[in-house]
Amino acid sequence: MQLGSSELILEAVRGGHSLLWTNGRTARRHALGLADFGHLTVQLRAPKLPVHVTPRELMTLAPGARLAGYVFVSLVPTLQWHDGSGQSRVLLEVHPEDLAAEWDEEHGHVLAAASPWLVRFPMRNGEPRVVVPVRLHNDSHDVCSPAALPLLLDDAELATLRGCIVARPRRLRWRGERFASDGAADGNAGAA
């Protein structure tokens, strides 16, 4: 199965199954024990941890300024086992290399990712990632240059638009030393 630039290969081996996940540069192998009944599916899911997206461009907002654009966040290919009784269980989550787990003193475990800052809706390229519309506002009296944008994504908010997977828009306000979300209406409450 092809997922963007990555490939998923499942083969029966003596005593079980072998799953190879490769992106052409690196490969990961997983040994799987599967029952004789049931089937596998692969789903693209939102990361479960908060994601701190570092824009590849230097961003600067003057006091009272606004900036709108789009960022990408990789989705997590998730292998699910569906047994004969109708139950389904997550068997394996294959975290992309560009979602790096980190410890943040304020937020605990987070995922760090880099993304270009796009001013137009991106063209579809087949990679398993979500497009997140973001609107930034500097409420402080100082110039701000944020190092990262805090996002919390949920599977329920993912939708398809123009051939891409998109999330609900995020509205983040700079409050002097960090971003705060405008509230639960944008699906990002508690991410900042």
N, CA, C and O atoms as a DFTB+ gen file, in Angstrom:
768 C
 N C O
     1  1       0.848      -1.162       0.000
     2  2       0.000       0.000       0.000
     3  2       0.902       1.236       0.000
     4  3       1.885       1.296       0.738
     5  1       0.562       2.203      -0.822
     6  2       1.319       3.443      -0.919
     7  2       0.580       4.536      -0.163
     8  3      -0.613       4.743      -0.384
     9  1       1.281       5.246       0.735
    10  2       0.735       6.393       1.461
    11  2       1.683       7.565       1.244
    12  3       2.657       7.727       1.978
    13  1       1.397       8.376       0.239
    14  2       2.305       9.462      -0.089
    15  2       3.624       8.888      -0.548
    16  3       3.653       8.042      -1.441
    17  1       4.722       9.334       0.050
    18  2       6.049       8.826      -0.316
    19  2       6.430       7.595       0.489
    20  3       7.524       7.063       0.302
    21  1       5.568       7.128       1.374
    22  2       5.841       5.938       2.185
    23  2       5.137       4.721       1.600
    24  3       4.137       4.835       0.893
    25  1       5.686       3.561       1.915
    26  2       5.118       2.316       1.439
    27  2       4.960       1.361       2.614
    28  3       5.833       1.265       3.477
    29  1       3.849       0.665       2.633
    30  2       3.518      -0.298       3.674
    31  2       3.432      -1.672       3.016
    32  3       2.639      -1.876       2.097
    33  1       4.254      -2.620       3.491
    34  2       4.291      -3.959       2.906
    35  2       4.033      -4.976       4.021
    36  3       4.766      -5.030       5.008
    37  1       2.984      -5.776       3.847
    38  2       2.635      -6.823       4.804
    39  2       2.856      -8.168       4.123
    40  3       2.350      -8.410       3.027
    41  1       3.615      -9.040       4.781
    42  2       3.827     -10.364       4.207
    43  2       3.707     -11.428       5.291
    44  3       4.068     -11.217       6.449
    45  1       3.192     -12.563       4.879
    46  2       3.091     -13.708       5.781
    47  2       4.466     -14.352       5.869
    48  3       5.110     -14.626       4.856
    49  1       4.899     -14.587       7.097
    50  2       6.175     -15.257       7.336
    51  2       5.905     -16.426       8.267
    52  3       4.816     -16.546       8.827
    53  1       6.876     -17.265       8.426
    54  2       6.705     -18.433       9.287
    55  2       6.377     -17.979      10.707
    56  3       7.166     -17.273      11.334
    57  1       5.214     -18.384      11.214
    58  2       4.816     -18.082      12.575
    59  2       4.146     -16.730      12.767
    60  3       3.899     -16.340      13.908
    61  1       3.843     -16.000      11.704
    62  2       3.185     -14.703      11.870
    63  2       3.233     -13.869      10.612
    64  3       3.192     -14.396       9.500
    65  1       3.320     -12.571      10.793
    66  2       3.369     -11.627       9.680
    67  2       4.465     -10.604       9.938
    68  3       4.822     -10.322      11.082
    69  1       4.984     -10.060       8.857
    70  2       5.995      -9.019       8.941
    71  2       5.454      -7.782       8.231
    72  3       4.969      -7.863       7.103
    73  1       5.542      -6.653       8.897
    74  2       5.087      -5.390       8.320
    75  2       6.308      -4.494       8.129
    76  3       7.022      -4.196       9.087
    77  1       6.541      -4.071       6.905
    78  2       7.646      -3.176       6.598
    79  2       7.075      -1.822       6.224
    80  3       6.217      -1.715       5.348
    81  1       7.561      -0.789       6.899
    82  2       7.154       0.581       6.623
    83  2       8.392       1.326       6.162
    84  3       9.351       1.450       6.923
    85  1       8.396       1.831       4.915
    86  2       9.578       2.518       4.389
    87  2       9.173       3.794       3.664
    88  3       8.108       3.876       3.052
    89  1      10.047       4.780       3.750
    90  2       9.831       6.025       3.007
    91  2      10.910       6.237       1.951
    92  3      11.034       7.333       1.404
    93  1      11.687       5.207       1.662
    94  2      12.740       5.294       0.675
    95  2      14.098       5.638       1.275
    96  3      15.131       5.359       0.666
    97  1      14.108       6.235       2.452
    98  2      15.358       6.580       3.145
    99  2      15.569       5.694       4.361
   100  3      16.682       5.238       4.621
   101  1      14.505       5.455       5.099
   102  2      14.572       4.614       6.290
   103  2      13.451       3.580       6.225
   104  3      12.471       3.738       5.497
   105  1      13.625       2.537       6.995
   106  2      12.614       1.479       7.038
   107  2      12.455       1.013       8.471
   108  3      13.417       0.977       9.239
   109  1      11.231       0.658       8.820
   110  2      10.940       0.071      10.129
   111  2      10.198      -1.235       9.899
   112  3       9.293      -1.315       9.068
   113  1      10.590      -2.244      10.637
   114  2       9.943      -3.553      10.507
   115  2       9.240      -3.879      11.821
   116  3       9.766      -3.628      12.905
   117  1       8.048      -4.440      11.699
   118  2       7.254      -4.836      12.857
   119  2       6.844      -6.299      12.676
   120  3       6.447      -6.705      11.583
   121  1       6.937      -7.069      13.725
   122  2       6.466      -8.457      13.709
   123  2       5.054      -8.465      14.276
   124  3       4.813      -7.930      15.358
   125  1       4.121      -9.069      13.548
   126  2       2.718      -9.080      13.946
   127  2       2.204     -10.500      14.070
   128  3       2.504     -11.354      13.236
   129  1       1.440     -10.746      15.097
   130  2       0.710     -11.998      15.241
   131  2      -0.756     -11.703      14.985
   132  3      -1.378     -10.960      15.743
   133  1      -1.314     -12.271      13.935
   134  2      -2.702     -12.019      13.552
   135  2      -3.499     -13.314      13.609
   136  3      -2.984     -14.390      13.303
   137  1      -4.752     -13.199      14.002
   138  2      -5.626     -14.373      14.073
   139  2      -6.051     -14.783      12.657
   140  3      -5.869     -14.029      11.701
   141  1      -6.610     -15.970      12.541
   142  2      -7.046     -16.480      11.240
   143  2      -8.304     -15.781      10.734
   144  3      -8.598     -15.825       9.539
   145  1      -9.039     -15.144      11.623
   146  2     -10.263     -14.457      11.208
   147  2     -10.078     -12.957      11.440
   148  3      -9.401     -12.540      12.380
   149  1     -10.681     -12.169      10.582
   150  2     -10.592     -10.717      10.704
   151  2      -9.825     -10.104       9.548
   152  3      -9.376     -10.800       8.637
   153  1      -9.685      -8.780       9.604
   154  2      -8.959      -8.083       8.546
   155  2      -8.325      -6.800       9.099
   156  3      -8.680      -6.324      10.177
   157  1      -7.385      -6.264       8.334
   158  2      -6.660      -5.049       8.713
   159  2      -7.134      -3.867       7.887
   160  3      -7.499      -4.023       6.722
   161  1      -7.128      -2.687       8.488
   162  2      -7.337      -1.446       7.752
   163  2      -6.283      -0.446       8.215
   164  3      -5.758      -0.543       9.324
   165  1      -5.987       0.506       7.355
   166  2      -5.079       1.593       7.699
   167  2      -5.890       2.873       7.678
   168  3      -6.557       3.181       6.690
   169  1      -5.831       3.625       8.784
   170  2      -6.528       4.900       8.881
   171  2      -5.509       5.994       9.151
   172  3      -4.508       5.767       9.831
   173  1      -5.764       7.173       8.621
   174  2      -4.939       8.337       8.919
   175  2      -5.609       9.087      10.053
   176  3      -6.748       9.536       9.928
   177  1      -4.889       9.221      11.169
   178  2      -5.466       9.859      12.356
   179  2      -4.653      11.068      12.773
   180  3      -3.472      11.189      12.451
   181  1      -5.310      11.954      13.494
   182  2      -4.638      13.126      14.044
   183  2      -3.712      12.691      15.174
   184  3      -4.021      11.736      15.886
   185  1      -2.580      13.377      15.352
   186  2      -1.717      13.061      16.498
   187  2      -2.484      13.240      17.802
   188  3      -3.276      14.173      17.937
   189  1      -2.249      12.343      18.765
   190  2      -2.974      12.405      20.035
   191  2      -2.419      13.472      20.979
   192  3      -3.151      14.007      21.812
   193  1      -1.136      13.780      20.850
   194  2      -0.508      14.779      21.720
   195  2      -0.587      16.163      21.077
   196  3      -0.751      16.272      19.862
   197  1      -0.472      17.220      21.883
   198  2      -0.390      18.568      21.294
   199  2       0.828      18.651      20.373
   200  3       1.862      18.034      20.629
   201  1       0.685      19.421      19.304
   202  2       1.762      19.590      18.337
   203  2       2.229      21.038      18.368
   204  3       1.421      21.959      18.255
   205  1       3.523      21.235      18.521
   206  2       4.114      22.569      18.421
   207  2       4.730      22.679      17.033
   208  3       5.774      22.088      16.757
   209  1       4.069      23.444      16.158
   210  2       4.495      23.583      14.773
   211  2       5.449      24.767      14.662
   212  3       5.094      25.897      14.996
   213  1       6.661      24.495      14.192
   214  2       7.653      25.540      13.979
   215  2       7.599      25.948      12.509
   216  3       7.944      25.155      11.633
   217  1       7.168      27.179      12.235
   218  2       7.161      27.636      10.836
   219  2       8.595      27.735      10.315
   220  3       9.496      28.169      11.032
   221  1       8.791      27.334       9.081
   222  2      10.129      27.382       8.486
   223  2      10.552      28.814       8.169
   224  3      11.743      29.086       8.016
   225  1       9.601      29.721       8.070
   226  2       9.894      31.117       7.824
   227  2       9.913      31.869       9.151
   228  3       9.206      31.498      10.088
   229  1      10.714      32.919       9.229
   230  2      10.702      33.775      10.405
   231  2       9.425      34.607      10.363
   232  3       9.147      35.285       9.374
   233  1       8.655      34.548      11.441
   234  2       7.387      35.276      11.507
   235  2       7.509      36.380      12.547
   236  3       7.982      36.149      13.660
   237  1       7.082      37.573      12.177
   238  2       7.115      38.710      13.095
   239  2       5.797      39.444      12.987
   240  3       5.330      39.745      11.888
   241  1       5.190      39.735      14.145
   242  2       3.932      40.470      14.184
   243  2       4.120      41.746      14.991
   244  3       4.586      41.706      16.129
   245  1       3.758      42.868      14.403
   246  2       3.794      44.148      15.104
   247  2       2.658      44.175      16.126
   248  3       1.724      43.380      16.017
   249  1       2.712      45.066      17.111
   250  2       1.614      45.165      18.079
   251  2       0.284      45.413      17.367
   252  3       0.176      46.300      16.521
   253  1      -0.724      44.618      17.724
   254  2      -2.050      44.734      17.137
   255  2      -2.184      44.117      15.753
   256  3      -3.262      44.176      15.163
   257  1      -1.127      43.531      15.223
   258  2      -1.148      42.988      13.861
   259  2      -1.786      41.608      13.806
   260  3      -1.884      40.902      14.810
   261  1      -2.218      41.243      12.597
   262  2      -2.784      39.925      12.323
   263  2      -2.024      39.290      11.180
   264  3      -1.447      39.977      10.337
   265  1      -2.032      37.966      11.162
   266  2      -1.382      37.221      10.099
   267  2      -2.176      35.940       9.892
   268  3      -2.461      35.220      10.849
   269  1      -2.531      35.658       8.651
   270  2      -3.315      34.452       8.350
   271  2      -2.579      33.601       7.337
   272  3      -1.934      34.120       6.425
   273  1      -2.676      32.300       7.499
   274  2      -2.036      31.378       6.571
   275  2      -2.396      29.943       6.893
   276  3      -3.387      29.670       7.570
   277  1      -1.576      29.033       6.399
   278  2      -1.815      27.603       6.557
   279  2      -0.516      26.907       6.953
   280  3       0.566      27.300       6.516
   281  1      -0.630      25.873       7.782
   282  2       0.503      25.013       8.112
   283  2       0.080      23.561       7.885
   284  3      -1.108      23.248       7.818
   285  1       1.073      22.688       7.769
   286  2       0.845      21.259       7.620
   287  2       1.201      20.545       8.905
   288  3       2.123      20.950       9.613
   289  1       0.468      19.478       9.210
   290  2       0.827      18.564      10.290
   291  2       0.639      17.152       9.744
   292  3      -0.411      16.823       9.194
   293  1       1.662      16.331       9.901
   294  2       1.564      14.945       9.423
   295  2       0.528      14.172      10.225
   296  3       0.414      14.332      11.440
   297  1      -0.219      13.339       9.528
   298  2      -1.168      12.448      10.183
   299  2      -0.449      11.150      10.545
   300  3       0.596      10.828       9.981
   301  1      -1.016      10.422      11.480
   302  2      -0.412       9.185      11.968
   303  2      -1.120       7.994      11.317
   304  3      -2.281       7.729      11.629
   305  1      -0.439       7.268      10.413
   306  2      -1.041       6.048       9.865
   307  2      -1.225       5.033      10.988
   308  3      -0.282       4.700      11.706
   309  1      -2.447       4.554      11.122
   310  2      -2.808       3.673      12.227
   311  2      -3.366       2.374      11.661
   312  3      -4.336       2.377      10.903
   313  1      -2.743       1.272      12.039
   314  2      -3.162      -0.050      11.597
   315  2      -4.183      -0.583      12.596
   316  3      -3.900      -0.692      13.789
   317  1      -5.385      -0.918      12.091
   318  2      -6.448      -1.432      12.963
   319  2      -6.792      -2.858      12.587
   320  3      -6.845      -3.217      11.410
   321  1      -7.027      -3.676      13.629
   322  2      -7.451      -5.059      13.441
   323  2      -8.940      -5.156      13.720
   324  3      -9.417      -4.740      14.776
   325  1      -9.670      -5.713      12.756
   326  2     -11.113      -5.912      12.891
   327  2     -11.353      -7.414      12.969
   328  3     -11.116      -8.142      12.005
   329  1     -11.829      -7.874      14.136
   330  2     -12.025      -9.317      14.285
   331  2     -13.409      -9.723      13.796
   332  3     -14.215      -8.875      13.415
   333  1     -13.674     -11.005      13.810
   334  2     -14.937     -11.533      13.303
   335  2     -16.152     -11.129      14.107
   336  3     -17.270     -11.237      13.604
   337  1     -15.979     -10.661      15.349
   338  2     -17.128     -10.290      16.184
   339  2     -17.528      -8.829      16.002
   340  3     -18.433      -8.352      16.687
   341  1     -16.876      -8.116      15.099
   342  2     -17.226      -6.717      14.870
   343  2     -16.416      -5.734      15.706
   344  3     -16.587      -4.523      15.574
   345  1     -15.545      -6.237      16.554
   346  2     -14.688      -5.366      17.368
   347  2     -13.491      -4.900      16.538
   348  3     -12.980      -5.639      15.697
   349  1     -13.055      -3.672      16.787
   350  2     -11.838      -3.198      16.131
   351  2     -10.912      -2.628      17.198
   352  3     -11.348      -2.012      18.170
   353  1      -9.618      -2.855      16.980
   354  2      -8.608      -2.416      17.945
   355  2      -7.414      -1.854      17.203
   356  3      -7.057      -2.320      16.121
   357  1      -6.802      -0.846      17.800
   358  2      -5.584      -0.293      17.228
   359  2      -4.471      -1.301      17.447
   360  3      -4.198      -1.705      18.577
   361  1      -3.838      -1.699      16.371
   362  2      -2.755      -2.673      16.426
   363  2      -1.398      -1.975      16.463
   364  3      -0.482      -2.407      17.163
   365  1      -1.284      -0.880      15.693
   366  2       0.002      -0.227      15.550
   367  2      -0.188       1.197      15.049
   368  3      -0.997       1.444      14.154
   369  1       0.554       2.126      15.624
   370  2       0.593       3.504      15.122
   371  2       1.999       3.747      14.603
   372  3       2.973       3.551      15.329
   373  1       2.110       4.169      13.363
   374  2       3.417       4.425      12.756
   375  2       3.615       5.941      12.707
   376  3       3.123       6.615      11.802
   377  1       4.342       6.462      13.693
   378  2       4.544       7.908      13.769
   379  2       5.550       8.362      12.721
   380  3       6.651       7.817      12.643
   381  1       5.185       9.350      11.919
   382  2       6.112       9.870      10.918
   383  2       7.349      10.476      11.578
   384  3       7.297      10.958      12.709
   385  1       8.457      10.440      10.847
   386  2       9.704      10.978      11.391
   387  2       9.627      12.468      11.681
   388  3      10.334      12.964      12.558
   389  1       8.773      13.192      10.952
   390  2       8.718      14.643      11.162
   391  2       7.835      15.046      12.347
   392  3       7.633      16.238      12.578
   393  1       7.314      14.087      13.094
   394  2       6.621      14.355      14.359
   395  2       7.518      13.840      15.482
   396  3       7.463      12.662      15.835
   397  1       8.330      14.711      16.031
   398  2       9.294      14.312      17.059
   399  2       8.718      14.548      18.450
   400  3       8.239      15.642      18.750
   401  1       8.762      13.534      19.289
   402  2       8.276      13.667      20.667
   403  2       9.287      14.451      21.495
   404  3      10.493      14.217      21.409
   405  1       8.782      15.381      22.296
   406  2       9.622      16.207      23.167
   407  2       8.926      16.385      24.505
   408  3       7.720      16.176      24.634
   409  1       9.714      16.777      25.497
   410  2       9.179      17.124      26.801
   411  2       9.190      18.645      26.934
   412  3      10.225      19.286      26.750
   413  1       8.037      19.210      27.251
   414  2       7.906      20.645      27.445
   415  2       7.592      20.869      28.923
   416  3       6.661      20.263      29.453
   417  1       8.351      21.724      29.590
   418  2       8.164      21.950      31.030
   419  2       6.753      22.414      31.370
   420  3       6.229      22.077      32.432
   421  1       6.142      23.174      30.487
   422  2       4.810      23.711      30.766
   423  2       3.688      22.752      30.370
   424  3       2.674      22.661      31.062
   425  1       3.874      22.024      29.238
   426  2       2.787      21.212      28.694
   427  2       2.995      19.713      28.808
   428  3       2.081      18.948      28.498
   429  1       4.173      19.265      29.244
   430  2       4.446      17.836      29.306
   431  2       4.873      17.315      27.947
   432  3       5.606      17.986      27.221
   433  1       4.413      16.110      27.599
   434  2       4.779      15.523      26.303
   435  2       4.067      16.259      25.178
   436  3       2.852      16.451      25.214
   437  1       4.840      16.667      24.179
   438  2       4.306      17.306      22.974
   439  2       5.032      16.719      21.770
   440  3       6.068      16.068      21.906
   441  1       4.472      16.960      20.604
   442  2       5.128      16.593      19.361
   443  2       5.611      17.875      18.696
   444  3       4.889      18.871      18.658
   445  1       6.816      17.848      18.182
   446  2       7.368      18.998      17.475
   447  2       7.388      18.686      15.991
   448  3       7.769      17.591      15.577
   449  1       6.969      19.671      15.191
   450  2       6.949      19.501      13.738
   451  2       7.315      20.822      13.084
   452  3       7.064      21.891      13.641
   453  1       7.904      20.744      11.911
   454  2       8.206      21.936      11.124
   455  2       7.258      21.977       9.933
   456  3       6.863      20.938       9.404
   457  1       6.898      23.189       9.518
   458  2       5.993      23.346       8.382
   459  2       6.278      24.673       7.686
   460  3       6.642      25.654       8.335
   461  1       6.114      24.703       6.373
   462  2       6.161      26.011       5.724
   463  2       4.926      26.815       6.131
   464  3       3.887      26.242       6.459
   465  1       5.043      28.127       6.107
   466  2       3.897      29.014       6.331
   467  2       3.384      29.376       4.950
   468  3       4.073      30.048       4.181
   469  1       2.187      28.936       4.637
   470  2       1.613      29.143       3.314
   471  2       0.561      30.240       3.363
   472  3      -0.254      30.279       4.286
   473  1       0.571      31.126       2.384
   474  2      -0.406      32.215       2.359
   475  2      -1.605      31.873       1.484
   476  3      -2.615      32.575       1.516
   477  1      -1.502      30.799       0.702
   478  2      -2.616      30.319      -0.116
   479  2      -2.885      28.859       0.238
   480  3      -1.999      28.144       0.704
   481  1      -4.123      28.435       0.007
   482  2      -4.470      27.039       0.259
   483  2      -3.571      26.152      -0.596
   484  3      -3.462      26.369      -1.803
   485  1      -2.922      25.154       0.014
   486  2      -1.938      24.358      -0.724
   487  2      -2.574      23.413      -1.729
   488  3      -3.733      23.016      -1.605
   489  1      -1.776      23.069      -2.724
   490  2      -2.213      22.089      -3.706
   491  2      -2.053      20.693      -3.110
   492  3      -1.192      20.465      -2.261
   493  1      -2.870      19.789      -3.553
   494  2      -2.803      18.403      -3.097
   495  2      -1.511      17.770      -3.596
   496  3      -1.138      17.930      -4.758
   497  1      -0.823      17.044      -2.696
   498  2       0.400      16.369      -3.125
   499  2       0.429      14.896      -2.736
   500  3       1.421      14.217      -3.002
   501  1      -0.623      14.386      -2.117
   502  2      -0.711      12.966      -1.804
   503  2      -0.072      12.542      -0.501
   504  3      -0.210      11.385      -0.105
   505  1       0.625      13.441       0.184
   506  2       1.243      13.092       1.464
   507  2       0.177      12.995       2.551
   508  3      -0.790      13.757       2.523
   509  1       0.329      12.073       3.514
   510  2      -0.661      11.932       4.591
   511  2      -0.488      13.014       5.653
   512  3       0.142      12.789       6.686
   513  1      -1.047      14.177       5.389
   514  2      -0.946      15.292       6.330
   515  2      -2.219      16.117       6.272
   516  3      -2.998      16.037       5.322
   517  1      -2.405      16.905       7.307
   518  2      -3.591      17.745       7.417
   519  2      -3.176      19.203       7.229
   520  3      -2.125      19.630       7.708
   521  1      -4.009      19.951       6.529
   522  2      -3.812      21.384       6.348
   523  2      -4.575      22.088       7.461
   524  3      -5.768      21.848       7.647
   525  1      -3.888      22.959       8.204
   526  2      -4.530      23.679       9.309
   527  2      -4.512      25.172       9.005
   528  3      -3.442      25.779       8.977
   529  1      -5.697      25.783       8.772
   530  2      -5.752      27.239       8.607
   531  2      -5.508      27.902       9.966
   532  3      -6.100      27.506      10.970
   533  1      -4.640      28.904       9.991
   534  2      -4.276      29.566      11.244
   535  2      -4.362      31.071      11.065
   536  3      -3.907      31.621      10.063
   537  1      -4.955      31.727      12.059
   538  2      -4.982      33.194      12.104
   539  2      -4.323      33.610      13.414
   540  3      -4.765      33.230      14.498
   541  1      -3.263      34.395      13.292
   542  2      -2.516      34.870      14.457
   543  2      -2.845      36.332      14.706
   544  3      -3.053      37.104      13.771
   545  1      -2.889      36.702      15.988
   546  2      -3.132      38.096      16.364
   547  2      -2.216      38.442      17.523
   548  3      -2.108      37.680      18.484
   549  1      -1.554      39.590      17.437
   550  2      -0.661      40.038      18.510
   551  2      -1.418      41.031      19.384
   552  3      -1.598      42.187      19.002
   553  1      -1.863      40.577      20.563
   554  2      -2.591      41.432      21.504
   555  2      -1.664      42.258      22.387
   556  3      -2.132      43.140      23.106
   557  1      -0.373      41.995      22.349
   558  2       0.552      42.683      23.246
   559  2       0.976      44.030      22.652
   560  3       0.624      44.373      21.523
   561  1       1.741      44.780      23.447
   562  2       2.263      46.067      22.993
   563  2       3.681      45.936      22.462
   564  3       4.336      46.937      22.172
   565  1       4.156      44.698      22.336
   566  2       5.504      44.439      21.851
   567  2       5.454      43.676      20.535
   568  3       4.459      43.022      20.222
   569  1       6.527      43.764      19.776
   570  2       6.665      42.957      18.573
   571  2       6.882      41.513      19.013
   572  3       7.648      41.255      19.941
   573  1       6.215      40.576      18.356
   574  2       6.411      39.161      18.714
   575  2       6.913      38.392      17.503
   576  3       6.551      38.683      16.363
   577  1       7.743      37.418      17.776
   578  2       8.274      36.528      16.756
   579  2       8.193      35.108      17.322
   580  3       9.172      34.607      17.874
   581  1       7.037      34.460      17.188
   582  2       6.831      33.158      17.838
   583  2       7.713      32.063      17.253
   584  3       7.904      31.965      16.040
   585  1       8.243      31.245      18.157
   586  2       9.077      30.115      17.737
   587  2       8.226      28.943      17.267
   588  3       8.649      28.192      16.388
   589  1       7.025      28.772      17.841
   590  2       6.175      27.638      17.486
   591  2       4.709      27.998      17.693
   592  3       4.374      28.872      18.493
   593  1       3.854      27.317      16.967
   594  2       2.409      27.495      17.083
   595  2       1.824      26.264      17.747
   596  3       1.956      25.167      17.204
   597  1       1.175      26.401      18.915
   598  2       0.616      25.236      19.608
   599  2      -0.729      24.815      19.010
   600  3      -1.653      25.623      18.919
   601  1      -0.830      23.556      18.606
   602  2      -2.064      23.033      18.008
   603  2      -2.445      21.732      18.687
   604  3      -1.584      20.929      19.047
   605  1      -3.731      21.534      18.857
   606  2      -4.264      20.273      19.357
   607  2      -5.320      19.827      18.353
   608  3      -6.339      20.494      18.175
   609  1      -5.073      18.701      17.702
   610  2      -5.962      18.213      16.651
   611  2      -6.773      17.031      17.146
   612  3      -6.379      16.339      18.085
   613  1      -7.918      16.806      16.500
   614  2      -8.801      15.713      16.874
   615  2      -9.318      15.046      15.601
   616  3      -9.593      15.722      14.610
   617  1      -9.448      13.728      15.630
   618  2      -9.939      12.994      14.467
   619  2     -11.309      13.485      14.001
   620  3     -11.578      13.516      12.800
   621  1     -12.171      13.866      14.934
   622  2     -13.540      14.253      14.599
   623  2     -13.611      15.526      13.757
   624  3     -14.605      15.746      13.065
   625  1     -12.592      16.353      13.802
   626  2     -12.637      17.614      13.058
   627  2     -12.058      17.498      11.649
   628  3     -12.199      18.430      10.857
   629  1     -11.422      16.397      11.322
   630  2     -10.805      16.257      10.013
   631  2     -11.866      16.106       8.934
   632  3     -12.837      15.367       9.095
   633  1     -11.665      16.816       7.834
   634  2     -12.598      16.777       6.712
   635  2     -11.798      16.882       5.412
   636  3     -10.606      17.189       5.429
   637  1     -12.459      16.627       4.301
   638  2     -11.812      16.728       3.001
   639  2     -12.275      18.002       2.306
   640  3     -13.466      18.313       2.277
   641  1     -11.306      18.739       1.742
   642  2     -11.602      19.959       1.005
   643  2     -10.586      20.085      -0.116
   644  3      -9.382      20.049       0.137
   645  1     -11.046      20.231      -1.341
   646  2     -10.177      20.391      -2.514
   647  2      -9.147      19.268      -2.629
   648  3      -8.012      19.506      -3.042
   649  1      -9.535      18.062      -2.271
   650  2      -8.644      16.918      -2.366
   651  2      -7.629      16.811      -1.244
   652  3      -6.763      15.938      -1.284
   653  1      -7.713      17.682      -0.239
   654  2      -6.799      17.666       0.911
   655  2      -7.583      17.364       2.182
   656  3      -8.791      17.590       2.246
   657  1      -6.890      16.855       3.184
   658  2      -7.487      16.694       4.509
   659  2      -7.236      17.996       5.255
   660  3      -6.103      18.474       5.317
   661  1      -8.293      18.569       5.821
   662  2      -8.181      19.847       6.522
   663  2      -8.739      19.732       7.934
   664  3      -9.559      18.861       8.226
   665  1      -8.278      20.626       8.804
   666  2      -8.789      20.747      10.173
   667  2      -9.529      22.070      10.279
   668  3      -9.424      22.923       9.397
   669  1     -10.272      22.236      11.356
   670  2     -10.956      23.512      11.594
   671  2      -9.922      24.623      11.760
   672  3      -8.814      24.369      12.232
   673  1     -10.270      25.839      11.382
   674  2      -9.331      26.967      11.539
   675  2      -8.990      27.213      13.006
   676  3      -9.812      27.001      13.897
   677  1      -7.768      27.663      13.230
   678  2      -7.294      28.011      14.565
   679  2      -7.091      29.514      14.640
   680  3      -6.587      30.137      13.705
   681  1      -7.492      30.084      15.768
   682  2      -7.261      31.507      16.041
   683  2      -6.431      31.595      17.305
   684  3      -6.894      31.264      18.397
   685  1      -5.193      32.048      17.140
   686  2      -4.258      32.123      18.257
   687  2      -3.899      33.576      18.525
   688  3      -3.594      34.335      17.604
   689  1      -3.939      33.955      19.810
   690  2      -3.625      35.326      20.212
   691  2      -2.370      35.343      21.066
   692  3      -2.257      34.600      22.041
   693  1      -1.428      36.197      20.691
   694  2      -0.190      36.368      21.455
   695  2      -0.501      37.252      22.642
   696  3      -0.939      38.390      22.470
   697  1      -0.280      36.743      23.853
   698  2      -0.636      37.456      25.090
   699  2       0.596      37.969      25.833
   700  3       0.547      38.147      27.050
   701  1       1.688      38.208      25.129
   702  2       2.862      38.759      25.798
   703  2       4.022      37.795      25.860
   704  3       5.166      38.192      25.641
   705  1       3.753      36.532      26.154
   706  2       4.847      35.561      26.177
   707  2       4.474      34.219      25.568
   708  3       5.340      33.362      25.396
   709  1       3.202      34.019      25.240
   710  2       2.786      32.771      24.607
   711  2       1.449      32.972      23.912
   712  3       0.772      33.982      24.105
   713  1       1.088      31.994      23.104
   714  2      -0.194      32.044      22.407
   715  2      -1.294      31.479      23.288
   716  3      -1.076      30.556      24.073
   717  1      -2.479      32.052      23.141
   718  2      -3.689      31.525      23.772
   719  2      -4.732      31.363      22.673
   720  3      -4.791      32.162      21.739
   721  1      -5.541      30.338      22.788
   722  2      -6.583      30.085      21.818
   723  2      -7.765      31.011      22.085
   724  3      -8.000      31.425      23.220
   725  1      -8.508      31.332      21.020
   726  2      -9.707      32.136      21.174
   727  2     -10.834      31.370      21.856
   728  3     -11.838      31.970      22.240
   729  1     -10.687      30.051      22.013
   730  2     -11.728      29.277      22.707
   731  2     -12.044      27.982      22.025
   732  3     -11.442      27.631      21.011
   733  1     -13.009      27.261      22.597
   734  2     -13.368      25.931      22.127
   735  2     -14.025      25.945      20.757
   736  3     -14.054      24.914      20.087
   737  1     -14.554      27.084      20.321
   738  2     -15.244      27.135      19.033
   739  2     -14.327      26.785      17.873
   740  3     -14.789      26.300      16.841
   741  1     -13.026      27.027      18.034
   742  2     -12.119      26.704      16.937
   743  2     -11.465      25.340      17.118
   744  3     -10.578      24.978      16.345
   745  1     -11.884      24.579      18.119
   746  2     -11.370      23.237      18.307
   747  2      -9.961      23.181      18.858
   748  3      -9.276      22.169      18.705
   749  1      -9.521      24.240      19.492
   750  2      -8.138      24.280      19.966
   751  2      -8.049      24.662      21.431
   752  3      -6.990      25.094      21.886
   753  1      -9.115      24.516      22.170
   754  2      -9.106      24.898      23.582
   755  2      -8.065      24.094      24.331
   756  3      -7.994      22.872      24.198
   757  1      -7.272      24.776      25.106
   758  2      -6.292      24.110      25.940
   759  2      -4.991      23.780      25.259
   760  3      -4.105      23.203      25.890
   761  1      -4.837      24.126      23.979
   762  2      -3.606      23.778      23.269
   763  2      -2.485      24.746      23.580
   764  3      -1.317      24.407      23.394
   765  1      -2.799      25.927      24.042
   766  2      -1.740      26.921      24.229
   767  2      -1.170      26.907      25.573
   768  3      -0.269      27.691      25.870
